[in-house]
């Protein structure tokens, strides 16, 4: 009987210590997630909707990580640019497709529709965003 009591007592000690350690671990993880997230929200750098208003994006934050963007119409004319590397006023279809070429390992491009029917193209350095998994 005494042996069963010791087994039961040790089982309760183990269960109680397991619960306490897990609760402490949960508090540490929650504190880490809440207080260690520094920098910009990913939604301000990469839009998540299909139709985007380019002026709503945080272009200063995008430029800080080396990104830039252009808004082009259906003819390839640049309607608006944000920290554009070159001051091109228009792109041919071949040049636009070349922005998305996966053989260029130095940049990653994303394309979005805008609310006024144009296309927003955001270019990031591949060190920040990659087109394919490593």
Phi, psi and omega in degrees: 000320180295324179294318178296322180295319178294319178298315180295318179296316179293325176296316178293322177298315180297314181297318180294316179294324177298316180294316180296316179297319178294323178293318177297318177299318179298317178297320179295317180294316179297316179297319179297315182292320183285323189253351182255000179281102180252158177097200185268153174288139182299332180292337177277346179260325182231113179297150180246357179258163180284322178254125187237141167264109187301330182289344179279347181281155179272085186291332176295319178292321178296319178292327178298327179268006175097011182267162176208168182209160176221150171249122180241148176271186183292343179266356181092004178283139179282116179278318180207147178231151180232106179055038182296135181294317177246154183265047179289141179263344177205157179234144171279167179297324179295318179294322178293318178294326180296333176297332183261008182293124183285350177285344177274101184279356184269349181215156177232130184244142174235145180237138180224151170279147178258168182293338179260014173092002178270183178244132174258126178243122178248128180249127177242154171292146182292344175291337181267310179230140178242148180284332185222155180292149182291000000 
